[in-house]
Amino acid sequence: MDETEGARKKPRRRLRRWKLWLIVGLAHLLGFLSSFHAIMSTRTSQGAIAWAVSLNAFPYVALPAYWVLGRNKFQGYVTARRAVDTETLEQLGAIADEVSPYLDLQAFLESLQQRLARMAFPDRRE
């Protein structure tokens, strides 16, 4: 009976070992492919190198971290920033239209010229 139990356990061990190697190989393959994505999409060269090394060295930890934290959120930031900038420029234009009658540059320069003309200049012949 011991021989038949041992014979049954052997295929199970092989199947477990095969599954383990499949998971390990899949993790390393996904880490390798994700490292290419990290190199092409990361904003800084330091970040790209850090992600590529960690994804290839220990993919079991780095893969979930990269999938959660490694997304490039920069495009969303640019879109949001442009929307805020457009709104700010519209408000600034409205304020400039309201204030422009009070800020007549030509009238200011003319009044400055008249005040300068009325100033008494000292005689340099002294």
Secondary structure, 3 states (H helix, E strand, C coil): CHHHHHHHHHHHHHHHHHHHHHHHHHHHHHHHHHHHHHHHHCCCHHHHHHHHHHHHHCHHHHHHHHHHHCCCCHHHHHHHHHHHHHHHHHHHHHHHHHHHHHCCHHHHHHHHHHHHHCCCCCCCCC
